[in-house]
Amino acid sequence: MVGHSEAIAELRDLLGERLSTGQSIRETHSHDEAYTTPVLPDAVAFPETTQEVSEIVKICAKHGCPIVPYGVGTSLEGHVVPIKGGLTLNMMRMNRVLDIHPDDLDAVVQPGVTRTELNEALRDTGLMFTVDPGADATMGGMAATRASGTNSVRYGTMRENVLALEVVTADGTIIRTGTRARKSSAGYDLTHLFVGSEGTLGIITELTVRLFGRPETMSAATCAFEQIDDAVQSVIVAIQSGLPMARIELIDEVQIRGLNAYNEAFDLPEMPHLFLEFHGSPNGVAEQVDLFRDIANDHNVIDFQWADMPEAHKKLWSARHNAYYAARAMRSGAVGVVTDVCVPISALAPCIAEAKARIAQAGLISPVVGHVGDGNFHLQILVDPKSTEEMAAAKNIANSLNELALKHSGTVTGEHGVGVGKLPYMAAEHGAALGVMAAIKRAMDPQNILNPGKVVPLN
């Protein structure tokens, strides 16, 4: 498009070699980890400062050129696919930890900092950043998609852990939302308007995030059950009892089979498991483990193993973080159609049972993993990418799972975000509220240049 080429010509004058139109760079930025059809951007920019981001946006706004922010591309619903072409804005050169305030338990970071880089910078402070979606995602991307993950049952998601933002809006204006204070009643909560907006309302250029003290003791355990329902009921009772578990992960028997094959010296019985983590003092952790063991015993636990040594603890969570790749390895040459939903925890077991029945009926393989303390679970349906029949069957399963979640008063995405993959279900979930979202989008981005075609369907 003409506007795109004119914008790119001006951007080259601004950025020089930090604007690329090379084929390989564009291909890298044409997709994420999802099954959304790749689309090449017209160019990729690599800004280094907030002011540069502002100038880039002003140029793109002048010419009506779309802009899609990009971190490391680990999203799962096509968030970073530039479906309207235009400019991809790679934020990875804005990767500094700007300030750490140990007394106030917060840190200020640029959007290209990854969660592990932040925790490495915190190593000598006794503090930690807790949101862990599995992938080593960027802080900007995690805020934009309202990421959560394995620690959220105790420490919260990005919604609870972002205190303030610096954002470049659609006309290039630089604004700050929120403060380092822990509460405020001063006006609209703009910070949490941008958290989860997936780059459709503004481009995040700085974040102030909440930190927690690193616990004296971290210990993990695994529990095997004959039935998923028993595992889920154990979690419900534990939560109702006020047991402060840091992580509660459900791994079904299919995923356990994949983990055993993918990880040497990993040999768990092929049945549904809970992976648990406990934080606190040594005595407190031991008490938590004993209390959960009693609860599990009341719900027909088959095997309970306490991974109290650091090596065993690290091995367990390393395996969980590699579950995506372990699943892919279960079928050579397969790709994964990945989806997630979140339901009230009381509906979790029947929803998983229904999902597994539909997978079996289709004759496909799909491990199930879930952050069961939140009622959130994920499918990774393995398909032959050359088989239109298998791909269609997998998408039908994903669609039926969305409908099932809504039927149970849940949401079509607990943590993967909307992107384009969940877009068709936004009206069914939100009803008239989707019109309010569209009005906000039009008011803040009247040209629809910020990640167009995502989150909110606009005519």
Secondary structure, 3 states (H helix, E strand, C coil): CHHHHHHHHHHHHHHHHHEECCHHHHHHCCCCCCCCCCCCCCEEECCCCHHHHHHHHHHHHHHCCCEEEECCCCCCCCCCCCCCCCEEEECCCCCCEEEEEHHHCEEEECCCCEHHHHHHHCCCCCEECCCCCCCCCEHHHHHHCCCCCCCHHHHCCHHHHEEEEEEECCCCCEEEEECCCCCCCCCCCHHHHHCCCCCCCCEEEEEEEECEECCCEEEEEEEEECCHHHHHHHHHHHHHCCCCEEEEEEECHHHHHHHHHHCCCCCCCCCCEEEEEEEECHHHHHHHHHHHHHHHHCCCEEEEEEECCHHHHHHHHHHHHCHHHHHHCCCCCCEEEEEEEECCHHHHHHHHHHHHHHHHHHCCECCEEEEHHHCEEEEEEEECCCCHHHHHHHHHHHHHHHHHHHHCCCECCCCCCCCCCCHHHHHHHHCCHHHHHHHHHHHHCCCCCECCCCCCCCC
